[in-house]
Amino acid sequence: MTTLSAFLKKKRKETGMTQEDLSNKSGVGLRLIREIEQGKTSMRMDKVNQVLALFGMELMPSPKAKDHE
């Protein structure tokens, strides 16, 4: 399973965008892009979906990863 932060960073780099480019194209603040890529765990879903829409993606429920005990 890919984390949101890893996915976004990979897609951004594949398209040759800087964090600032992604911020401008998605219409969200640069701070949010940085927070997503750094793995922040609480943020507005609508804003995250706004960014993901550039790559034809959206947040969806998925099974929770099992913790290793």
trRosetta pair geometry for C-beta under 8 A, 3 or more apart (Angstrom, degrees):
i j d omega theta_ij theta_ji phi_ij phi_ji
1 62 7.7 149 -135 134 129 146
1 65 6.0 -132 39 -81 152 120
2 6 5.2 -126 -170 85 88 117
2 7 4.8 103 133 -63 124 95
2 10 7.9 -62 -163 15 139 143
3 6 4.6 90 56 10 86 101
3 7 6.8 -150 91 -7 42 88
3 39 6.8 -3 153 -113 145 94
4 7 5.7 -57 -145 37 29 113
4 8 6.1 24 161 -17 66 109
4 36 6.3 -89 132 -168 109 95
4 48 7.2 -20 -167 -161 143 130
4 59 7.9 -2 -102 -99 128 98
5 8 6.2 -58 -145 37 25 106
5 9 6.3 22 159 -15 62 112
5 36 5.9 177 -101 152 70 60
5 37 5.2 112 -155 -146 87 28
5 38 6.6 -124 -132 50 135 13
5 39 4.4 -50 -38 -75 157 66
6 9 6.0 -60 -145 40 28 109
6 10 6.1 28 158 -20 65 111
7 10 5.9 -63 -150 37 25 110
7 11 6.2 17 159 -13 65 111
7 57 7.8 -114 155 119 136 174
8 11 6.0 -58 -144 40 29 107
8 12 6.1 30 158 -22 65 109
8 22 8.0 98 178 -170 101 159
8 33 7.7 -162 155 -152 136 73
8 36 5.4 9 46 131 167 123
8 37 5.9 -117 91 -81 117 78
8 51 6.8 15 -129 136 126 128
8 52 7.6 -83 -93 -87 98 76
9 12 5.8 -55 -145 35 27 112
9 13 6.3 21 158 -14 63 109
9 37 5.0 102 -71 -133 102 103
10 13 6.1 -63 -149 40 26 106
10 14 6.2 29 154 -23 64 109
11 14 5.6 -52 -143 34 31 115
11 15 6.5 16 160 -7 64 109
11 55 4.8 -10 -174 -103 151 150
12 15 6.3 -71 -155 44 27 100
12 17 4.9 -91 -166 71 78 102
12 18 7.8 6 167 163 115 5
12 19 7.1 30 179 -86 156 52
12 21 7.9 142 -161 74 99 105
12 22 5.2 -42 -121 -63 117 140
12 37 7.9 -44 16 -87 148 127
13 16 7.4 42 -174 -75 35 27
13 17 7.7 -102 -73 50 23 65
17 21 3.8 -139 -158 90 91 130
17 22 4.9 107 136 -53 136 83
17 25 7.1 -73 -130 9 145 139
18 21 4.6 107 47 0 71 100
18 22 7.2 -137 92 -1 42 85
19 22 5.8 -55 -151 38 34 111
19 23 6.3 40 149 -24 65 106
19 30 6.1 84 134 -153 102 88
19 33 4.7 152 -166 122 92 133
19 34 6.1 53 -170 -68 149 75
19 37 7.0 -90 -106 -1 118 151
20 23 5.4 -51 -148 34 33 117
20 24 6.4 30 155 -16 65 105
20 30 5.8 -7 -103 -108 64 121
21 24 5.9 -60 -151 38 29 108
21 25 6.1 19 158 -12 67 112
22 25 5.9 -58 -138 42 29 106
22 26 5.9 11 167 -5 66 116
22 33 5.3 130 93 -125 116 141
22 51 6.8 44 166 -147 106 103
22 54 7.3 -166 -146 55 81 166
23 26 6.5 -70 -140 45 19 97
23 28 6.1 -102 -143 80 65 66
23 29 6.3 -21 -151 159 116 19
23 30 4.2 -27 -89 -82 164 63
23 32 7.5 134 -116 56 94 89
23 33 5.0 -99 -70 -16 90 139
24 27 7.8 26 178 -68 26 38
25 54 6.0 76 123 -113 116 142
26 33 7.8 139 44 -77 137 109
26 50 5.5 112 174 132 99 88
26 51 4.5 22 -155 -106 160 60
26 53 7.5 132 -134 54 94 92
26 54 5.5 -82 -86 -35 94 129
27 50 6.3 -90 67 168 99 129
28 32 4.7 -67 151 62 120 143
28 33 6.8 140 94 -45 109 85
28 47 5.2 107 -118 -166 133 98
28 50 5.6 130 -48 94 116 128
28 51 5.8 -55 19 -62 141 98
29 32 4.9 103 66 0 82 98
29 33 7.5 -145 104 -2 49 84
30 33 5.6 -52 -154 34 41 113
30 34 6.4 39 151 -17 69 105
31 34 5.8 -58 -151 39 31 111
31 35 6.2 32 152 -20 67 108
32 35 5.6 -55 -144 37 32 112
32 36 6.3 35 156 -21 66 103
32 43 6.6 120 -143 -158 94 139
32 47 5.7 -95 -155 151 155 133
32 48 8.0 -142 174 -77 117 61
32 51 7.4 -159 123 -48 117 136
33 36 6.0 -53 -150 33 29 110
33 37 6.4 19 156 -10 63 111
33 51 6.9 159 -96 -119 80 142
34 37 6.0 -63 -147 44 29 106
34 38 6.1 21 157 -14 66 114
35 38 5.8 -62 -142 43 28 106
35 40 4.0 -18 176 5 93 143
35 43 6.3 136 117 -78 131 138
36 39 7.9 54 172 -57 29 19
36 40 6.6 -63 -77 41 30 96
36 43 7.0 -75 -77 28 81 165
36 48 6.6 143 -102 -117 128 93
36 51 6.9 -134 -21 76 170 166
40 43 5.9 79 109 -40 117 114
43 47 6.5 -91 154 68 104 119
43 48 6.0 111 100 -51 116 110
44 47 4.3 72 82 9 106 108
44 48 6.9 180 93 -9 55 84
45 48 5.5 -55 -146 38 37 111
45 49 6.1 36 156 -18 69 106
45 59 5.7 -103 -155 49 100 154
46 49 5.7 -54 -147 39 30 111
46 50 6.5 42 149 -29 62 102
47 50 5.3 -45 -151 25 35 119
47 51 7.0 32 151 -14 62 99
48 51 5.9 -56 -159 35 36 108
48 52 6.2 30 149 -15 69 111
48 59 5.9 51 105 -40 122 127
49 52 5.4 -55 -137 43 36 111
49 53 6.2 54 158 -39 66 97
49 58 5.0 27 -136 -139 100 86
49 59 5.7 -90 -75 9 92 96
50 53 5.9 -42 -155 14 25 118
51 54 6.4 -45 -179 11 42 111
52 55 6.0 -70 -166 47 51 98
52 57 4.2 -88 176 88 104 92
52 58 5.5 145 104 -95 131 36
52 59 6.8 151 14 -35 162 69
53 56 7.4 43 -165 -80 39 20
53 57 7.3 -126 -78 59 25 51
53 58 6.8 33 -77 -78 71 86
